[in-house]
Amino acid sequence: MYEVMLKEMRAYIEKLKESGALIELEHSVSSRYEAASIGLKYKDKPVFFHAVDGIHRVIMNAVCSREMLADLLGTTPYNIAPFLAGLPESGEGGEVRIIEDSETKEVIEEPDLSKLPILRYFNGDGGAYITGGVVVAELDGIRNASIHRMMVLDDKRLAVRLVPPRHLYKMHKEAMERGEDLKVGIAIGVAPLILLAAATRVPPCREFEYASVLMNKPVELFRLDNGVAVPHAEIVIEGYISRDRAKEGPFMDITGTYDRIREEPVIRLTRIYHRRNPIYHAIVPSGAEHRLLMGVPYEPLIYRAVERVARVKNVVLTEGGCCYLHAVVQIEKEVEGEAKNAIIAAFAAHPSLKLVVVVDSDINIFKPEEVEYAIATRVRWSDDIVMIPGVRGSSLDPSSMNGVTTKVGIDATRG
């Protein structure tokens, strides 16, 4: 089992190497398409590039399977949702420490994104994208940490996708209404469980407390020159989200289809901090790591919601549903009607869901053929379908009409 106490990406990579799980490539690889194609080839294995564009070190597919994530959490791949649902989502009991210094500050430079191996993933992309950065913002003492895609505009500017009404979007909107810029730090190459915490919907200002609970140890932050406190990382980009806007996209998103071009806020950079010979973390869009980090954090949310209406046993967001749009919920049914309540609860917990299948506890939800068997043998179509037309789903669903779709729930429990 990997150490749950690991505080940084570099130590985690060493553990992967010692276990024989890491694929290492010594030869030079281009940051333009070539590195991404190799990452997709080894989709379920971590890949360490020693010479992207001849000189840069890059880790890809760092946490790309349920098995790897379970090892970090100290549980099993089949128990991730119940395990996470049992932790306080508020981060209660977690500890965050602000310290004076960090190895991240070994080198401090004027901003120049051309010095970083920021990858261009697919030939239809709007540009090179930072995909593995945790954006930390502070406003009036309130701190937020979240993961956002950021497209390179030039050596000193990024266009960042902010999704309404999430916390960073609201913080930036409030800052603009005051006539202020929103100061940020972008941490690249953080401890994997800090990355998971930043991808999780927790109460405002509690991401690092939640990370502390996941890691079972205090999380250390250090302050940048602009005052924002960030975690230890291989690279940190300091700057501010301005009032300026620029076209962002197209971008290959979780469904393997392109998200559209939008006018998004611009981050103006003020400096870059990094360790000597830093390791850049790249998450391949629509790859296994992308789907894992986007999908798994919703599983405990669905679990807790269903727990209020039924004896829930487990939840999974399925591979076929891009680990985001389709869920299977396992319950111990006690009375008729519970499965339909579970369907409604799941849709409320994760509004982007398009399909929910509820099964009995004898069905292994990690085996699609067993789920299909339950549908084939236990569903009366006239009685066991919940259909909700004309509702808001996910903007990432390419079949939706501007995010509006029809949601379907299937009660595949025994009658």
Residue, then its C-alpha position, 0 to 999 in steps of 0.5 A: m500500500y502506498e503511504v497515505m502520509l505522502k505530502e508531495m508528488r515527488a515522494y509519490i513518484e518514487k513510491l510508484k517507481e519502487s513498486g514497479a508501477l511507473i513507466e519511464l521514458e528517457h528519450s526526448v518527446s515533444s510537448r505538442y501532441e506526442a506526449a499526450s498520445i503516449g499518455l493515452k497509449y498507457k492510459d491505465k499506467p503512470v508515465f514519467f517523461h525525463a525529456v519533454d522537449g529535450i529538457h523537462r520532466v513530466i508525470m502523466n497518469a499519476v492517479c489513473s485507476r481506482e486501485m491506485l486511488a484506493d491504495l492512497l486512501g487505505t481502502t479497496p477499489y470497491n469501497i471508495a464511495p462508502f469510505l469517502a462517504g464516512l469521512p466528514e465532508s466539512g474537513e472537521g478534524g483536519e488541520v492546516r498549517i501556514i509555514e514560513d518556507s517551502e522547497t517550492k521556492e528554490v527558484i523564483e523567476e519572472p513569469d514566462l510560460s514558454k519555460l514550462p512544458i505545457l502540453r498541447y494535447f489534440n490537434g483540435d485544441g484551442g491552444a496549450y493547456i494547463t490541466g493539473g493545476v490547483v487554483v488557490a484564491e483568497l478574498d476577505g480571508i476566505r480561501n478556495a482551492s479547485i481545479h480548472r483548465m487554463m489555456v495559454l494565451d501568451d507567455k504571461r497570460l492564461a484564459v481560465r474556465l470558470v463554471p457558474p455558480r461554483h465558488l471560484y466563479k462567485m469569488h471572481k464575480e464579487a472581486m470584479e463588482r468591487g473593482e478588484d482583481l482576484k489574487v491566485g496561486i496555481a499549484i502544479g505537482v501537488a500531493p495526489l490527495i490534495l488534488l482529490a480534495a481540490a476536485t471535491r465539492v466541499p463547504p467553502c474554504r474547507e478543501f485543505e481541511y478535507a485534504s488533511v482528513l484524507m491524508n491523516k496528517p496536517v496540510e502545510l501551506f506557504r504564502l506567495d508574495n501576493g499573500v495567497a497561501v498554497p500547498h507544497a508543489e513542484i511549480v507554483i504560478e502566481g498571478y491574478i484573475s483580471r477583468d479581461r476576458a478572452k476566447e477559451g477553447p475548443f477543449m477535449d473534455i471528459t466525454g472525449t468530445y470538444d467543449r465549445i469556445r467561450e469568453e472566459p476570464v484572463i489570469r495575468l501572471t506576476r511570477i513563477y516559483h519552482r523546485r530545481n529540475p521540477i516535475y510538471h504534472a499533466i492530466v490528459p483530457s478525457g483520459a483515465e486520470h481526468r475521469l477519475l478525479m472528476g467522477v469519484p468525488y461525486e460518488p460519496l455525495i450520491y451515497r450520502a443523498v441516497e442514504r437518507v431514503a434507502r439502505v445504500k450499499n455502494v455507488v459507482l459512476t461508470e466507465g461507459g458513462c465517462c465516469y460522470l454521466h451514468a451512475v449505478v446505485q446498490i441498495e438493500k431494498e426493504v419496501e417498494g418505492e425506495a429505488k425510485n426515491a434513490i433515483i431522485a436523490a442521486f439526481a439531486a446530489h449530482p445534477s449532471l447525471k443523465l442515467v441512474v440504475v438502482v440494483d439489489s445488493d446481490i449485483n456487483i456494480f463494477k461488472p457491467e454484465e451483472v448490471e445489464y442482467a438486472i435490467a434484463t430480468r428485473v425491470r418492467w418497463s411500464d412500471d420501473i422507469v423514471m423519466i424527467p424531460g426538459v431538465r438541466g443536465s451537463s454542458l459536457d453532454p454532447s447530446s444535450m441542447n445547451g445543457v438541457t436533457t432528459k434524465v432517466g432512472i431505472d429501478a432494476t431491483r427485484g419486485 
